[in-house]
Amino acid sequence: MIPTIIISIIIAAVFFAIVGKGIYNRKHHKSGCGGCSGCGGCHSCGAKIPQK
């Protein structure tokens, strides 16, 4: 029973670390595509890309 609790705590800590990092990156305008300045259309920042 104790090993199950320890493993559950470790999994929860990893989950919250990943979610926390995602929230931190979103609040600091960091995205997976390199940011809005060179964005070619990932739309993660909500910017409007002009249509050609």
C-alpha distance matrix in Angstrom:
0.0 3.8 5.6 5.3 6.5 8.9 10.2 10.8 12.6 14.6 15.6 16.7 18.6 20.4 21.2 22.7 24.5 26.2 27.1 28.4 30.5 32.0 33.0 34.4 36.4 37.7 38.9 40.6 42.2 40.6 40.1 39.2 42.8 44.3 45.3 48.0 50.9 50.7 49.0 50.5 48.8 45.0 45.6 42.3 44.4 46.4 49.7 52.5 53.7 57.4 58.4 61.1
3.8 0.0 3.8 5.4 5.1 6.2 8.7 9.8 10.7 12.5 14.3 15.3 16.6 18.6 20.0 21.1 22.6 24.6 25.8 26.7 28.6 30.5 31.5 32.5 34.6 36.2 37.2 38.7 40.5 38.9 38.7 37.9 41.6 42.7 43.8 46.6 49.4 49.3 47.8 49.5 48.1 44.3 44.8 41.4 43.3 45.5 48.7 51.7 52.9 56.7 57.9 60.5
5.6 3.8 0.0 3.8 5.4 5.1 6.1 8.5 9.8 10.5 12.2 14.1 15.3 16.6 18.2 19.9 21.0 22.7 24.3 25.4 27.0 28.8 30.2 31.2 33.0 34.7 36.0 37.3 38.9 37.0 36.6 35.5 39.1 40.3 41.6 44.6 47.3 47.0 45.5 47.1 45.7 42.0 42.8 39.5 41.6 43.9 47.0 49.9 50.9 54.7 55.8 58.2
5.3 5.4 3.8 0.0 3.8 5.5 5.2 6.1 8.6 9.9 10.5 12.1 14.2 15.4 16.4 18.2 19.9 21.2 22.4 23.9 25.7 27.1 28.5 29.9 31.6 33.0 34.4 36.0 37.5 35.7 35.1 34.0 37.6 39.1 40.2 43.0 45.9 45.6 43.9 45.3 43.7 40.0 40.6 37.4 39.6 41.7 44.9 47.7 48.8 52.5 53.5 56.1
6.5 5.1 5.4 3.8 0.0 3.8 5.5 5.0 6.2 8.7 9.9 10.4 12.2 14.3 15.2 16.3 18.2 20.1 21.0 22.0 24.1 25.8 26.6 28.0 30.1 31.5 32.5 34.2 35.9 34.4 34.1 33.5 37.2 38.4 39.3 42.0 44.9 44.9 43.3 45.0 43.4 39.6 40.0 36.6 38.4 40.6 43.8 46.7 48.1 51.8 53.1 55.8
8.9 6.2 5.1 5.5 3.8 0.0 3.8 5.4 5.1 6.3 8.7 9.9 10.6 12.5 14.3 15.4 16.5 18.6 20.1 20.8 22.5 24.5 25.7 26.6 28.6 30.3 31.4 32.6 34.5 32.8 32.6 31.9 35.6 36.6 37.7 40.6 43.3 43.2 41.9 43.7 42.4 38.6 39.2 35.8 37.5 40.0 43.0 46.1 47.2 51.0 52.4 55.0
10.2 8.7 6.1 5.2 5.5 3.8 0.0 3.8 5.4 5.1 6.2 8.6 9.8 10.7 12.3 14.2 15.3 16.7 18.4 19.7 21.1 22.8 24.4 25.5 27.1 28.8 30.3 31.5 33.0 31.0 30.5 29.5 33.1 34.4 35.6 38.5 41.3 41.0 39.5 41.1 39.7 36.0 36.8 33.5 35.5 37.9 40.9 43.9 44.8 48.6 49.8 52.3
10.8 9.8 8.5 6.1 5.0 5.4 3.8 0.0 3.8 5.4 5.1 6.1 8.5 10.0 10.5 12.2 14.1 15.5 16.4 17.9 19.9 21.2 22.4 24.0 25.7 27.0 28.4 30.1 31.5 29.9 29.4 28.6 32.3 33.7 34.6 37.3 40.2 40.1 38.4 40.0 38.4 34.6 35.0 31.7 33.7 35.8 39.1 42.0 43.2 46.9 48.1 50.8
12.6 10.7 9.8 8.6 6.2 5.1 5.4 3.8 0.0 3.8 5.5 5.1 6.1 8.6 9.8 10.5 12.1 14.3 15.3 16.0 18.1 19.9 20.8 21.9 24.1 25.6 26.5 28.1 29.9 28.4 28.4 27.9 31.7 32.7 33.4 36.2 39.0 39.2 37.7 39.7 38.2 34.4 34.7 31.2 32.8 35.2 38.3 41.4 42.7 46.6 48.0 50.7
14.6 12.5 10.5 9.9 8.7 6.3 5.1 5.4 3.8 0.0 3.8 5.5 5.1 6.3 8.6 10.0 10.5 12.4 14.3 15.1 16.5 18.5 20.0 20.8 22.5 24.4 25.7 26.8 28.5 26.6 26.4 25.7 29.4 30.3 31.4 34.4 37.0 37.0 35.7 37.6 36.4 32.6 33.3 29.8 31.6 34.1 37.1 40.2 41.3 45.1 46.5 49.0
15.6 14.3 12.2 10.5 9.9 8.7 6.2 5.1 5.5 3.8 0.0 3.8 5.5 5.2 6.2 8.7 9.9 10.7 12.4 14.1 15.4 16.8 18.5 19.9 21.3 22.8 24.5 25.8 27.1 25.2 24.6 23.7 27.3 28.7 29.7 32.5 35.4 35.2 33.5 35.2 33.8 30.0 30.7 27.3 29.4 31.7 34.8 37.7 38.7 42.5 43.8 46.3
16.7 15.3 14.1 12.1 10.4 9.9 8.6 6.1 5.1 5.5 3.8 0.0 3.8 5.5 5.0 6.1 8.5 9.9 10.5 11.9 14.1 15.4 16.3 17.9 19.9 21.1 22.3 24.1 25.6 24.2 23.9 23.5 27.3 28.5 29.0 31.6 34.6 34.8 33.1 35.0 33.3 29.6 29.8 26.3 28.0 30.2 33.4 36.4 37.8 41.6 43.0 45.8
18.6 16.6 15.3 14.2 12.2 10.6 9.8 8.5 6.1 5.1 5.5 3.8 0.0 3.8 5.4 5.2 6.0 8.6 9.9 10.2 12.1 14.2 15.2 16.0 18.1 19.8 20.8 22.1 24.0 22.4 22.6 22.4 26.2 27.0 27.6 30.4 33.2 33.5 32.1 34.3 33.0 29.3 29.6 25.9 27.3 29.9 32.9 36.1 37.4 41.2 42.9 45.6
20.4 18.6 16.6 15.4 14.3 12.5 10.7 10.0 8.6 6.3 5.2 5.5 3.8 0.0 3.8 5.5 5.1 6.2 8.7 9.8 10.5 12.4 14.3 15.2 16.5 18.5 20.0 21.0 22.4 20.4 20.2 19.5 23.3 24.2 25.2 28.1 30.8 30.8 29.4 31.4 30.3 26.6 27.2 23.7 25.4 28.1 30.9 34.1 35.1 38.9 40.4 42.9
21.2 20.0 18.2 16.4 15.2 14.3 12.3 10.5 9.8 8.6 6.2 5.0 5.4 3.8 0.0 3.8 5.4 5.3 6.3 8.5 10.0 10.8 12.5 14.2 15.5 16.8 18.5 20.1 21.2 19.6 19.0 18.5 22.3 23.6 24.2 26.8 29.8 29.8 28.1 30.0 28.4 24.6 25.0 21.5 23.4 25.7 28.8 31.8 33.0 36.8 38.2 40.9
22.7 21.1 19.9 18.2 16.3 15.4 14.2 12.2 10.5 10.0 8.7 6.1 5.2 5.5 3.8 0.0 3.8 5.4 5.0 5.8 8.4 9.7 10.3 11.9 14.0 15.2 16.2 18.0 19.7 18.5 18.6 18.8 22.6 23.5 23.7 26.1 29.2 29.7 28.1 30.3 28.8 25.1 25.0 21.3 22.6 25.0 28.1 31.3 32.8 36.6 38.3 41.2
24.5 22.6 21.0 19.9 18.2 16.5 15.3 14.1 12.1 10.5 9.9 8.5 6.0 5.1 5.4 3.8 0.0 3.8 5.5 5.0 6.0 8.6 9.9 10.3 12.1 14.1 15.3 16.3 18.0 16.4 16.8 16.9 20.7 21.2 21.7 24.5 27.2 27.6 26.5 28.9 27.8 24.2 24.4 20.7 21.8 24.7 27.4 30.7 32.0 35.8 37.7 40.3
26.2 24.6 22.7 21.2 20.1 18.6 16.7 15.5 14.3 12.4 10.7 9.9 8.6 6.2 5.3 5.4 3.8 0.0 3.8 5.5 5.2 6.3 8.8 9.9 10.6 12.4 14.4 15.4 16.4 14.5 14.1 13.8 17.6 18.6 19.2 22.0 24.8 25.0 23.5 25.7 24.5 20.8 21.2 17.6 19.2 22.0 24.7 27.9 29.0 32.8 34.5 37.1
27.1 25.8 24.3 22.4 21.0 20.1 18.4 16.4 15.3 14.3 12.4 10.5 9.9 8.7 6.3 5.0 5.5 3.8 0.0 3.8 5.5 5.1 6.3 8.6 9.9 10.6 12.4 14.3 15.3 14.2 13.9 14.4 18.0 19.2 19.1 21.4 24.5 25.0 23.2 25.4 23.8 20.1 19.9 16.2 17.6 20.0 23.1 26.3 27.8 31.6 33.3 36.2
28.4 26.7 25.4 23.9 22.0 20.8 19.7 17.9 16.0 15.1 14.1 11.9 10.2 9.8 8.5 5.8 5.0 5.5 3.8 0.0 3.8 5.4 5.1 6.1 8.6 9.9 10.6 12.2 14.1 13.3 14.1 15.2 18.8 19.2 18.8 21.2 24.1 25.1 23.7 26.4 25.1 21.6 21.1 17.3 17.9 20.6 23.4 26.9 28.5 32.3 34.4 37.3
30.5 28.6 27.0 25.7 24.1 22.5 21.1 19.9 18.1 16.5 15.4 14.1 12.1 10.5 10.0 8.4 6.0 5.2 5.5 3.8 0.0 3.8 5.5 5.0 6.1 8.5 9.9 10.5 12.1 10.5 11.3 12.1 15.8 15.9 15.9 18.7 21.3 22.1 21.0 23.7 22.9 19.5 19.4 15.7 16.3 19.5 21.9 25.4 26.7 30.4 32.6 35.2
32.0 30.5 28.8 27.1 25.8 24.5 22.8 21.2 19.9 18.5 16.8 15.4 14.2 12.4 10.8 9.7 8.6 6.3 5.1 5.4 3.8 0.0 3.8 5.4 5.1 6.2 8.6 9.9 10.4 9.1 9.0 10.1 13.6 14.4 14.1 16.4 19.5 20.1 18.6 21.1 19.8 16.3 16.0 12.3 13.2 16.2 18.8 22.2 23.5 27.3 29.3 32.1
33.0 31.5 30.2 28.5 26.6 25.7 24.4 22.4 20.8 20.0 18.5 16.3 15.2 14.3 12.5 10.3 9.9 8.8 6.3 5.1 5.5 3.8 0.0 3.8 5.5 5.1 6.2 8.6 9.8 9.9 10.7 12.8 15.9 16.3 15.1 17.0 20.1 21.4 19.9 22.6 21.1 17.9 16.8 13.0 13.1 15.7 18.5 22.0 23.9 27.6 29.9 32.9
34.4 32.5 31.2 29.9 28.0 26.6 25.5 24.0 21.9 20.8 19.9 17.9 16.0 15.2 14.2 11.9 10.3 9.9 8.6 6.1 5.0 5.4 3.8 0.0 3.8 5.5 5.2 6.2 8.6 8.4 10.5 12.8 15.8 15.3 14.2 16.4 19.1 20.6 19.7 22.8 22.0 19.0 18.1 14.4 13.9 17.0 19.2 22.9 24.6 28.3 30.8 33.6
36.4 34.6 33.0 31.6 30.1 28.6 27.1 25.7 24.1 22.5 21.3 19.9 18.1 16.5 15.5 14.0 12.1 10.6 9.9 8.6 6.1 5.1 5.5 3.8 0.0 3.8 5.5 5.1 6.0 4.8 6.7 9.2 12.1 11.6 10.6 13.0 15.7 16.9 16.1 19.2 18.5 15.6 15.1 11.5 11.2 14.6 16.6 20.2 21.5 25.2 27.7 30.3
37.7 36.2 34.7 33.0 31.5 30.3 28.8 27.0 25.6 24.4 22.8 21.1 19.8 18.5 16.8 15.2 14.1 12.4 10.6 9.9 8.5 6.2 5.1 5.5 3.8 0.0 3.8 5.4 5.1 5.9 6.9 10.0 12.4 12.4 10.6 12.0 15.2 16.7 15.3 18.2 17.0 14.1 12.8 9.2 8.5 11.5 13.9 17.5 19.3 23.0 25.5 28.4
38.9 37.2 36.0 34.4 32.5 31.4 30.3 28.4 26.5 25.7 24.5 22.3 20.8 20.0 18.5 16.2 15.3 14.4 12.4 10.6 9.9 8.6 6.2 5.2 5.5 3.8 0.0 3.8 5.5 7.7 10.0 13.4 15.5 14.8 12.5 13.7 16.4 18.6 17.6 20.8 19.8 17.3 15.6 12.3 10.6 13.3 15.3 19.0 21.1 24.6 27.4 30.4
40.6 38.7 37.3 36.0 34.2 32.6 31.5 30.1 28.1 26.8 25.8 24.1 22.1 21.0 20.1 18.0 16.3 15.4 14.3 12.2 10.5 9.9 8.6 6.2 5.1 5.4 3.8 0.0 3.8 5.6 9.0 12.4 14.1 12.6 10.4 12.1 14.2 16.5 16.2 19.7 19.4 17.2 16.0 12.9 11.0 14.2 15.5 19.2 20.9 24.3 27.3 29.9
42.2 40.5 38.9 37.5 35.9 34.5 33.0 31.5 29.9 28.5 27.1 25.6 24.0 22.4 21.2 19.7 18.0 16.4 15.3 14.1 12.1 10.4 9.8 8.6 6.0 5.1 5.5 3.8 0.0 3.8 6.4 10.1 11.2 10.0 7.2 8.4 11.0 13.2 12.6 16.0 15.7 13.7 12.4 9.6 7.5 10.9 11.9 15.6 17.1 20.6 23.5 26.1
40.6 38.9 37.0 35.7 34.4 32.8 31.0 29.9 28.4 26.6 25.2 24.2 22.4 20.4 19.6 18.5 16.4 14.5 14.2 13.3 10.5 9.1 9.9 8.4 4.8 5.9 7.7 5.6 3.8 0.0 3.8 7.0 8.6 7.3 5.8 8.6 10.9 12.2 11.8 15.1 15.1 12.7 12.5 9.6 8.8 12.6 13.5 17.1 17.9 21.5 24.1 26.5
40.1 38.7 36.6 35.1 34.1 32.6 30.5 29.4 28.4 26.4 24.6 23.9 22.6 20.2 19.0 18.6 16.8 14.1 13.9 14.1 11.3 9.0 10.7 10.5 6.7 6.9 10.0 9.0 6.4 3.8 0.0 3.8 5.5 5.9 5.3 8.0 10.9 11.1 9.8 12.7 12.3 9.5 9.9 7.0 7.6 11.3 12.5 15.7 16.2 19.9 22.0 24.3
39.2 37.9 35.5 34.0 33.5 31.9 29.5 28.6 27.9 25.7 23.7 23.5 22.4 19.5 18.5 18.8 16.9 13.8 14.4 15.2 12.1 10.1 12.8 12.8 9.2 10.0 13.4 12.4 10.1 7.0 3.8 0.0 3.8 5.7 7.2 10.1 12.5 11.6 10.2 12.3 12.1 9.1 10.9 8.5 10.3 13.6 14.7 17.5 17.3 20.9 22.6 24.5
42.8 41.6 39.1 37.6 37.2 35.6 33.1 32.3 31.7 29.4 27.3 27.3 26.2 23.3 22.3 22.6 20.7 17.6 18.0 18.8 15.8 13.6 15.9 15.8 12.1 12.4 15.5 14.1 11.2 8.6 5.5 3.8 0.0 3.8 5.8 8.0 9.9 8.2 6.7 8.7 9.2 7.0 9.5 8.4 10.0 12.9 13.0 15.4 14.5 17.9 19.6 21.2
44.3 42.7 40.3 39.1 38.4 36.6 34.4 33.7 32.7 30.3 28.7 28.5 27.0 24.2 23.6 23.5 21.2 18.6 19.2 19.2 15.9 14.4 16.3 15.3 11.6 12.4 14.8 12.6 10.0 7.3 5.9 5.7 3.8 0.0 3.8 7.0 7.9 6.9 7.2 10.1 11.5 10.0 11.7 10.5 10.8 14.1 13.7 16.4 15.6 18.8 20.9 22.4
45.3 43.8 41.6 40.2 39.3 37.7 35.6 34.6 33.4 31.4 29.7 29.0 27.6 25.2 24.2 23.7 21.7 19.2 19.1 18.8 15.9 14.1 15.1 14.2 10.6 10.6 12.5 10.4 7.2 5.8 5.3 7.2 5.8 3.8 0.0 3.8 5.7 6.4 6.3 10.0 10.9 9.7 10.1 8.8 8.0 11.3 10.7 13.8 13.6 16.9 19.5 21.4
48.0 46.6 44.6 43.0 42.0 40.6 38.5 37.3 36.2 34.4 32.5 31.6 30.4 28.1 26.8 26.1 24.5 22.0 21.4 21.2 18.7 16.4 17.0 16.4 13.0 12.0 13.7 12.1 8.4 8.6 8.0 10.1 8.0 7.0 3.8 0.0 3.8 5.5 4.8 8.4 9.1 9.0 8.5 8.4 6.6 9.1 7.5 10.3 10.2 13.4 16.3 18.4
50.9 49.4 47.3 45.9 44.9 43.3 41.3 40.2 39.0 37.0 35.4 34.6 33.2 30.8 29.8 29.2 27.2 24.8 24.5 24.1 21.3 19.5 20.1 19.1 15.7 15.2 16.4 14.2 11.0 10.9 10.9 12.5 9.9 7.9 5.7 3.8 0.0 3.8 5.7 9.0 11.0 11.7 11.7 12.1 10.3 12.4 10.1 12.2 11.3 13.8 16.7 18.2
50.7 49.3 47.0 45.6 44.9 43.2 41.0 40.1 39.2 37.0 35.2 34.8 33.5 30.8 29.8 29.7 27.6 25.0 25.0 25.1 22.1 20.1 21.4 20.6 16.9 16.7 18.6 16.5 13.2 12.2 11.1 11.6 8.2 6.9 6.4 5.5 3.8 0.0 3.8 6.3 9.2 10.2 11.4 12.2 11.6 13.6 11.4 13.0 11.2 13.6 15.9 16.8
49.0 47.8 45.5 43.9 43.3 41.9 39.5 38.4 37.7 35.7 33.5 33.1 32.1 29.4 28.1 28.1 26.5 23.5 23.2 23.7 21.0 18.6 19.9 19.7 16.1 15.3 17.6 16.2 12.6 11.8 9.8 10.2 6.7 7.2 6.3 4.8 5.7 3.8 0.0 3.8 5.6 6.6 7.8 9.1 9.1 10.7 9.0 10.5 8.7 11.8 13.8 15.3
50.5 49.5 47.1 45.3 45.0 43.7 41.1 40.0 39.7 37.6 35.2 35.0 34.3 31.4 30.0 30.3 28.9 25.7 25.4 26.4 23.7 21.1 22.6 22.8 19.2 18.2 20.8 19.7 16.0 15.1 12.7 12.3 8.7 10.1 10.0 8.4 9.0 6.3 3.8 0.0 3.8 6.3 8.3 10.7 11.5 12.2 10.4 10.6 7.9 10.4 11.5 12.6
48.8 48.1 45.7 43.7 43.4 42.4 39.7 38.4 38.2 36.4 33.8 33.3 33.0 30.3 28.4 28.8 27.8 24.5 23.8 25.1 22.9 19.8 21.1 22.0 18.5 17.0 19.8 19.4 15.7 15.1 12.3 12.1 9.2 11.5 10.9 9.1 11.0 9.2 5.6 3.8 0.0 3.8 5.3 8.4 9.7 9.7 8.7 8.7 6.7 9.8 10.7 12.7
45.0 44.3 42.0 40.0 39.6 38.6 36.0 34.6 34.4 32.6 30.0 29.6 29.3 26.6 24.6 25.1 24.2 20.8 20.1 21.6 19.5 16.3 17.9 19.0 15.6 14.1 17.3 17.2 13.7 12.7 9.5 9.1 7.0 10.0 9.7 9.0 11.7 10.2 6.6 6.3 3.8 0.0 3.8 5.5 8.1 8.9 9.3 10.5 9.6 13.1 14.1 16.4
45.6 44.8 42.8 40.6 40.0 39.2 36.8 35.0 34.7 33.3 30.7 29.8 29.6 27.2 25.0 25.0 24.4 21.2 19.9 21.1 19.4 16.0 16.8 18.1 15.1 12.8 15.6 16.0 12.4 12.5 9.9 10.9 9.5 11.7 10.1 8.5 11.7 11.4 7.8 8.3 5.3 3.8 0.0 3.8 5.4 5.2 6.1 7.7 8.2 11.9 13.4 16.3
42.3 41.4 39.5 37.4 36.6 35.8 33.5 31.7 31.2 29.8 27.3 26.3 25.9 23.7 21.5 21.3 20.7 17.6 16.2 17.3 15.7 12.3 13.0 14.4 11.5 9.2 12.3 12.9 9.6 9.6 7.0 8.5 8.4 10.5 8.8 8.4 12.1 12.2 9.1 10.7 8.4 5.5 3.8 0.0 3.8 5.6 7.8 10.5 11.5 15.3 17.1 20.0
44.4 43.3 41.6 39.6 38.4 37.5 35.5 33.7 32.8 31.6 29.4 28.0 27.3 25.4 23.4 22.6 21.8 19.2 17.6 17.9 16.3 13.2 13.1 13.9 11.2 8.5 10.6 11.0 7.5 8.8 7.6 10.3 10.0 10.8 8.0 6.6 10.3 11.6 9.1 11.5 9.7 8.1 5.4 3.8 0.0 3.8 5.6 9.1 10.8 14.5 17.0 20.0
46.4 45.5 43.9 41.7 40.6 40.0 37.9 35.8 35.2 34.1 31.7 30.2 29.9 28.1 25.7 25.0 24.7 22.0 20.0 20.6 19.5 16.2 15.7 17.0 14.6 11.5 13.3 14.2 10.9 12.6 11.3 13.6 12.9 14.1 11.3 9.1 12.4 13.6 10.7 12.2 9.7 8.9 5.2 5.6 3.8 0.0 3.8 6.5 9.1 12.5 14.9 18.3
49.7 48.7 47.0 44.9 43.8 43.0 40.9 39.1 38.3 37.1 34.8 33.4 32.9 30.9 28.8 28.1 27.4 24.7 23.1 23.4 21.9 18.8 18.5 19.2 16.6 13.9 15.3 15.5 11.9 13.5 12.5 14.7 13.0 13.7 10.7 7.5 10.1 11.4 9.0 10.4 8.7 9.3 6.1 7.8 5.6 3.8 0.0 3.8 6.2 9.4 12.3 15.5
52.5 51.7 49.9 47.7 46.7 46.1 43.9 42.0 41.4 40.2 37.7 36.4 36.1 34.1 31.8 31.3 30.7 27.9 26.3 26.9 25.4 22.2 22.0 22.9 20.2 17.5 19.0 19.2 15.6 17.1 15.7 17.5 15.4 16.4 13.8 10.3 12.2 13.0 10.5 10.6 8.7 10.5 7.7 10.5 9.1 6.5 3.8 0.0 3.8 6.3 9.0 12.5
53.7 52.9 50.9 48.8 48.1 47.2 44.8 43.2 42.7 41.3 38.7 37.8 37.4 35.1 33.0 32.8 32.0 29.0 27.8 28.5 26.7 23.5 23.9 24.6 21.5 19.3 21.1 20.9 17.1 17.9 16.2 17.3 14.5 15.6 13.6 10.2 11.3 11.2 8.7 7.9 6.7 9.6 8.2 11.5 10.8 9.1 6.2 3.8 0.0 3.8 6.4 9.4
57.4 56.7 54.7 52.5 51.8 51.0 48.6 46.9 46.6 45.1 42.5 41.6 41.2 38.9 36.8 36.6 35.8 32.8 31.6 32.3 30.4 27.3 27.6 28.3 25.2 23.0 24.6 24.3 20.6 21.5 19.9 20.9 17.9 18.8 16.9 13.4 13.8 13.6 11.8 10.4 9.8 13.1 11.9 15.3 14.5 12.5 9.4 6.3 3.8 0.0 3.8 6.5
58.4 57.9 55.8 53.5 53.1 52.4 49.8 48.1 48.0 46.5 43.8 43.0 42.9 40.4 38.2 38.3 37.7 34.5 33.3 34.4 32.6 29.3 29.9 30.8 27.7 25.5 27.4 27.3 23.5 24.1 22.0 22.6 19.6 20.9 19.5 16.3 16.7 15.9 13.8 11.5 10.7 14.1 13.4 17.1 17.0 14.9 12.3 9.0 6.4 3.8 0.0 3.8
61.1 60.5 58.2 56.1 55.8 55.0 52.3 50.8 50.7 49.0 46.3 45.8 45.6 42.9 40.9 41.2 40.3 37.1 36.2 37.3 35.2 32.1 32.9 33.6 30.3 28.4 30.4 29.9 26.1 26.5 24.3 24.5 21.2 22.4 21.4 18.4 18.2 16.8 15.3 12.6 12.7 16.4 16.3 20.0 20.0 18.3 15.5 12.5 9.4 6.5 3.8 0.0
